[in-house]
Structures are given as structure tokens and as C-alpha cells.
């Protein structure tokens, strides 16, 4: 099975600390790399994680708060210095293009690669990226500015050929793709061999949901139902619930309640307030509702 990994580059909130970097992560699906958010310091985290810059072709920005996008102009500049020629696609609030373009024109003269902006309507749930293997959908969030999460989903996979059956019936190579799609096979003698004897079930399609920054959004539960891995912000502990509501953030307990309602297989929390020295108290709080909750941390990789 191809890799489906989430590499945490930063999981802190607005105020930088020596413990955590600003929000950023890379989603690896097969040989494709997708970046979610690009806070200050992201480039150094890419270096530390030995992640190849040139493989990142799509960057998704959840919202226009600095701790989620201040690192992007530096990353674009570095792409230019490295001689990048491949297109770069940025998905963000439409206002981001008018904010970023003057910086690019001033700091990134001579850039040799095309840059494409894709405006996101944070109020809608819609597919904003699709290729032959995955889709990326938006998840409307509740924050002080327009904000959306992202849902990465593998498309249904083809069935696996049973090697012994393929050899026994001497099935020509050019017919095997159709059989993987569900077709039966007719032998030269006219015997119809049902697909069930030639193939076995495909690997299950996997999914990953990113929800930050936001108040709890029960409306998204239907979209992330049965998700394999949910990353949900847990900026505050429950005793700071009032502060969380005032700043449009979630507590660890609320993150766990969303994960439970969605029947998520795993929950990872992040976007910690700078007031916490570590995440253990937040993890324990969430685990009371969602046993097995995990903490994100810089350099940590979660495999699905």
C-alpha cells in the first residue's frame, strides 16, 4: 500500500515559543506532497524533516492569520533560488493573492516558475482539488476571519488481481486493467470466468481531515464521518473554555467530542496555546472522551 503520511512541521498557535513552531504540515500520499498552512519557520522544519522542497506543488492556506501564512513568501523565494520551474498552486482566501503579489514582485524578481492562485470560499463545502487518485475538499470553520479546514480522500481503488488465477487462465496483459475494474474474463474457448475468481477486494480508501482554527463545528461531522485520522485544534484546556469561545478556538474536550461524533478512527490534537509547557494535560482531557487521542509535535509523522 502506498504511503499516506502527515508530517507535522508546526503545531503551535499565534505566539511563537521555543517549544512549538507556527502551524504547518505536509501530507504525503504516494509520491505527492501537499502542504497545509505555512507559518513562520516552515522552511527550517522542511530541512529538519528531510522533505524535498521541489515535490511540493500544492499549498492549502486555511485562513489569513499570520501564524498560518507568514512563512509562504519566504518559501516562494527559496523555490526561486533553487531554480524551480514546476508550477506552484496556492489555495487560499481570494484576498491573499492581492496581499502576496506585491511581495512576490518585489522580493522574487526573475522567478522562473508559474504561480497559480485558487480562491477558496470558506463558507462552502466543495472539492477544490482532484486528480486520478485523490480529492481535497473544504470544511467550513468558525473563526474570527474566513477559515476552512481540508479533507483529503483517496478515490476508490481498483481490485487486486489474483496472480495464480491470472497465470492459470493465461490472461493477456492488455485485458488485466479491465478485470481490475470489475470485468469478467472470457477464455478463447468461450468459458466466462467471473471476476470474483480472478480478483480480491482492493485496499480501503483512506482519508485525513484538518480542522484548525475553529470553534467546534458539528456541521462538518457529516463530511468527515468515519475519517481515518482527524487533526483538530485544541488550543485550550476545558478550564479555559470561555477564553476559547471568545477567541473562536476549541478546547481539547471539544475536539474529542467532534472526533467521537464523526466516528473518527484516530484523533490528533494541536495548535496549542503558548501557556502550556506540554500537551499532556490536553491529551488526558481529550482522552476522557476519545480514548487513544494523540498529541502532535514537530517532526512527528502520523501514518494512515
Secondary structure per residue as TSV (DSSP state, phi and psi in degrees):
chain	resnum	aa	ss	phi	psi
A	1	X	-	360.0	136.2
A	2	X	-	-66.9	152.3
A	3	X	-	-67.0	146.0
A	4	X	E	-138.8	94.9
A	5	X	E	-124.0	147.7
A	6	X	E	-116.3	117.2
A	7	X	E	-103.5	115.0
A	8	X	E	-80.9	119.5
A	9	X	E	-99.0	-32.0
A	10	X	E	-158.6	137.2
A	11	X	-	-138.7	22.3
A	12	X	B	-91.8	173.5
A	13	X	-	-99.8	-153.1
A	14	X	S	-59.6	-44.1
A	15	X	S	-83.8	122.7
A	16	X	-	-67.6	145.6
A	17	X	-	-135.6	170.4
A	18	X	S	-76.6	-12.2
A	19	X	S	-88.3	-42.1
A	20	X	-	-132.7	145.2
A	21	X	-	-88.5	164.4
A	22	X	-	-66.8	162.8
A	23	X	S	-58.2	129.9
A	24	X	E	-175.0	145.1
A	25	X	E	-155.9	159.1
A	26	X	E	-119.0	130.0
A	27	X	E	-102.1	121.4
A	28	X	E	-107.3	120.0
A	29	X	E	-125.4	108.4
A	30	X	T	65.2	-125.1
A	31	X	T	-102.1	16.7
A	32	X	E	-105.6	138.4
A	33	X	E	-118.0	129.0
A	34	X	E	-122.3	133.2
A	35	X	E	-100.5	136.5
A	36	X	E	-113.5	119.0
A	37	X	E	60.7	156.4
A	38	X	E	-150.4	72.1
A	39	X	-	-72.2	171.9
A	40	X	T	-57.0	136.0
A	41	X	T	91.3	1.1
A	42	X	H	-60.9	-38.8
A	43	X	H	-60.1	-42.0
A	44	X	H	-64.6	-37.5
A	45	X	H	-67.6	-33.8
A	46	X	H	-63.1	-42.4
A	47	X	H	-62.8	-46.2
A	48	X	H	-63.0	-33.2
A	49	X	T	-87.8	1.9
A	50	X	T	54.8	42.2
A	51	X	-	-97.2	128.1
A	52	X	-	-73.2	117.3
A	53	X	G	-54.7	-42.7
A	54	X	G	-67.5	-15.8
A	55	X	G	-84.7	-7.1
A	56	X	E	-89.3	112.0
A	57	X	E	-115.0	-12.2
A	58	X	E	-136.1	125.8
A	59	X	E	-123.1	127.4
A	60	X	E	-110.8	120.0
A	61	X	-	-105.8	119.0
A	62	X	-	-68.9	-38.1
A	63	X	B	-168.1	167.9
A	64	X	S	-95.4	59.5
A	65	X	-	-109.3	140.6
A	66	X	H	-55.5	-34.7
A	67	X	H	-70.9	-1.4
A	68	X	H	-115.5	-6.0
A	69	X	H	-146.5	-3.3
A	70	X	T	-63.9	-20.1
A	71	X	T	-85.1	-6.6
A	72	X	H	-71.3	-41.9
A	73	X	H	-63.1	-37.3
A	74	X	H	-65.6	-40.0
A	75	X	H	-65.6	-41.5
A	76	X	H	-62.1	-41.9
A	77	X	H	-60.7	-42.8
A	78	X	H	-64.8	-39.7
A	79	X	H	-54.7	-42.9
A	80	X	H	-64.0	-43.4
A	81	X	H	-64.2	-29.3
A	82	X	T	-82.8	-0.8
A	83	X	T	77.9	26.9
A	84	X	-	-59.1	140.6
A	85	X	-	-123.3	-16.8
A	86	X	S	-71.5	145.0
A	87	X	-	-61.3	149.5
A	88	X	E	-121.8	130.1
A	89	X	E	-111.1	128.1
A	90	X	E	-118.0	128.0
A	91	X	E	-113.0	117.8
A	92	X	E	-163.6	174.9
A	93	X	E	-52.4	136.3
A	94	X	T	-54.2	-26.5
A	95	X	H	-66.0	-22.4
A	96	X	H	-64.7	-34.0
A	97	X	H	-61.1	-45.7
A	98	X	H	-70.1	-24.7
A	99	X	H	-78.4	-36.9
A	100	X	H	-86.7	-32.1
A	101	X	H	-58.8	-44.7
A	102	X	H	-60.6	-35.6
A	103	X	H	-66.9	-40.8
A	104	X	H	-64.1	-43.5
A	105	X	H	-63.4	-33.1
A	106	X	H	-85.0	-45.1
A	107	X	H	-96.2	-16.8
A	108	X	-	-123.0	41.3
A	109	X	T	-61.0	140.3
A	110	X	T	82.4	10.3
A	111	X	-	-59.4	130.3
A	112	X	-	-98.7	5.3
A	113	X	S	-120.6	146.0
A	114	X	-	-75.6	143.9
A	115	X	E	-120.4	124.5
A	116	X	E	-116.5	128.2
A	117	X	E	-99.9	136.6
A	118	X	E	-123.5	111.8
A	119	X	E	-71.7	139.1
A	120	X	E	-111.4	133.7
A	121	X	-	-93.4	103.2
A	122	X	T	-67.6	-10.4
A	123	X	T	-88.5	-8.1
A	124	X	-	-111.9	148.3
A	125	X	-	-98.1	113.3
A	126	X	-	-154.1	162.4
A	127	X	E	-82.8	123.9
A	128	X	E	-111.4	-10.5
A	129	X	E	-148.3	142.1
A	130	X	E	-155.7	135.5
A	131	X	-	-133.3	-159.7
A	132	X	S	-76.4	-9.5
A	133	X	S	-123.9	-25.4
A	134	X	E	-139.1	163.5
A	135	X	E	-127.8	152.9
A	136	X	E	-123.6	124.4
A	137	X	E	-116.6	153.2
A	138	X	E	-87.9	149.2
A	139	X	E	-124.9	103.8
A	140	X	E	-56.5	132.0
A	141	X	-	-114.4	168.2
A	142	X	-	-114.4	101.6
A	143	X	S	-139.8	-178.6
A	144	X	S	-74.3	-19.3
A	145	X	S	-130.0	164.8
A	146	X	-	-53.2	130.7
A	147	X	B	-151.0	142.0
A	148	X	E	-141.7	149.9
A	149	X	E	-91.9	-175.8
A	150	X	E	-138.1	140.3
A	151	X	E	-120.0	116.1
A	152	X	E	-98.3	124.8
A	153	X	E	-133.2	131.5
A	154	X	E	-74.0	143.1
A	155	X	-	-75.3	158.7
A	156	X	-	-53.9	138.1
A	157	X	-	-96.4	160.8
A	158	X	-	-77.2	156.2
A	159	X	-	-68.4	156.2
A	160	X	E	-90.0	133.1
A	161	X	E	-72.2	141.2
A	162	X	-	-89.2	111.7
A	163	X	H	-54.7	-44.6
A	164	X	H	-63.0	-38.8
A	165	X	H	-68.9	-40.7
A	166	X	H	-61.1	-42.8
A	167	X	H	-70.4	-39.4
A	168	X	H	-62.1	-42.0
A	169	X	T	-92.1	0.4
A	170	X	T	51.2	51.9
A	171	X	-	-72.7	125.7
A	172	X	-	-60.1	147.3
A	173	X	H	-57.5	-39.7
A	174	X	H	-68.5	-13.9
A	175	X	H	-96.3	-10.1
A	176	X	H	-70.2	-31.9
A	177	X	H	-63.3	-41.8
A	178	X	H	-65.1	-36.3
A	179	X	H	-68.2	-39.0
A	180	X	H	-62.8	-26.8
A	181	X	T	-81.9	-5.1
A	182	X	T	117.6	0.8
A	183	X	-	-74.7	149.9
A	184	X	-	-78.9	172.7
A	185	X	E	-123.7	131.7
A	186	X	E	-105.4	121.6
A	187	X	-	-71.8	164.1
A	188	X	T	-57.2	-24.0
A	189	X	T	-85.9	-2.8
A	190	X	S	96.0	0.2
A	191	X	-	-76.1	132.1
A	192	X	E	-93.2	118.2
A	193	X	E	-97.9	116.0
A	194	X	-	-64.7	149.0
A	195	X	G	-57.3	-32.9
A	196	X	G	-63.2	-21.6
A	197	X	G	-90.0	-10.1
A	198	X	T	-107.8	-20.2
A	199	X	E	-134.3	165.1
A	200	X	E	-127.6	167.3
A	201	X	-	-57.5	145.8
A	202	X	-	-74.1	166.4
A	203	X	-	-63.2	144.0
A	204	X	-	-65.1	145.8
A	205	X	-	-75.2	139.4
A	206	X	-	-108.7	161.7
A	207	X	E	-147.2	154.0
A	208	X	E	-143.6	131.4
A	209	X	E	-119.4	134.7
A	210	X	E	-115.8	119.3
A	211	X	E	-128.4	98.1
A	212	X	-	-167.6	139.2
A	213	X	S	-95.0	143.9
A	214	X	-	-172.6	151.4
A	215	X	S	-69.2	163.4
A	216	X	-	-57.5	136.6
A	217	X	-	-122.4	84.1
A	218	X	G	-58.3	-25.3
A	219	X	G	-64.1	-19.3
A	220	X	G	-87.1	-8.6
A	221	X	T	-58.1	-39.7
A	222	X	T	-63.5	-30.0
A	223	X	T	-79.8	-29.6
A	224	X	S	-106.3	16.5
A	225	X	T	-55.1	129.5
A	226	X	T	64.8	21.7
A	227	X	-	-60.5	143.5
A	228	X	S	-69.6	-39.4
A	229	X	E	-143.3	127.9
A	230	X	E	-115.8	121.1
A	231	X	E	-97.3	117.4
A	232	X	E	-127.9	134.0
A	233	X	E	-61.3	142.8
A	234	X	-	-140.5	68.2
A	235	X	-	-63.9	-34.2
A	236	X	B	-129.6	159.3
A	237	X	-	-80.5	165.6
A	238	X	G	-62.1	-30.1
A	239	X	G	-67.0	-15.3
A	240	X	G	-104.8	27.4
A	241	X	H	-58.3	-38.0
A	242	X	H	-63.7	-42.7
A	243	X	H	-63.8	-40.5
A	244	X	H	-60.4	-45.5
A	245	X	H	-64.5	-40.2
A	246	X	H	-66.3	-30.1
A	247	X	T	-103.1	6.4
A	248	X	T	61.0	49.7
A	249	X	-	-126.4	178.2
A	250	X	-	-117.2	156.4
A	251	X	B	-92.4	166.6
A	252	X	H	-62.4	-39.0
A	253	X	H	-62.9	-42.3
A	254	X	H	-64.9	-37.4
A	255	X	H	-60.4	-42.1
A	256	X	H	-66.7	-35.8
A	257	X	H	-65.5	-39.1
A	258	X	H	-65.0	-43.9
A	259	X	H	-61.5	-39.7
A	260	X	H	-67.4	-44.8
A	261	X	H	-62.2	-34.1
A	262	X	T	-85.0	-4.7
A	263	X	T	56.4	39.0
A	264	X	-	-63.1	144.2
A	265	X	S	-75.8	-35.6
A	266	X	-	-141.5	149.9
A	267	X	E	-125.7	130.2
A	268	X	E	-120.7	129.6
A	269	X	E	-105.5	155.7
A	270	X	E	-166.0	-164.4
A	271	X	-	60.4	50.6
A	272	X	B	-72.9	140.5
A	273	X	-	-63.3	148.6
A	274	X	T	-68.2	-9.7
A	275	X	T	-74.3	-13.7
A	276	X	-	-101.0	128.7
A	277	X	S	-71.7	-32.5
A	278	X	-	-148.8	174.7
A	279	X	S	-98.1	3.4
A	280	X	H	-61.1	-40.5
A	281	X	H	-65.8	-35.0
A	282	X	H	-68.9	-41.4
A	283	X	H	-62.5	-44.4
A	284	X	H	-62.4	-41.0
A	285	X	H	-62.2	-45.8
A	286	X	H	-67.4	-35.8
A	287	X	H	-67.7	-19.7
A	288	X	T	-65.2	-27.9
A	289	X	T	-100.9	-41.7
A	290	X	S	-124.9	90.5
A	291	X	T	-57.9	139.8
A	292	X	T	88.4	7.1
A	293	X	-	-53.3	141.8
A	294	X	E	-117.1	153.4
A	295	X	E	-99.0	135.7
A	296	X	-	-77.9	157.2
A	297	X	-	-160.6	150.5
A	298	X	T	-58.1	131.0
A	299	X	T	89.1	-9.7
A	300	X	-	-79.0	141.9
A	301	X	E	-119.7	127.8
A	302	X	E	-109.0	119.8
A	303	X	E	-102.4	139.1
A	304	X	-	-104.7	360.0
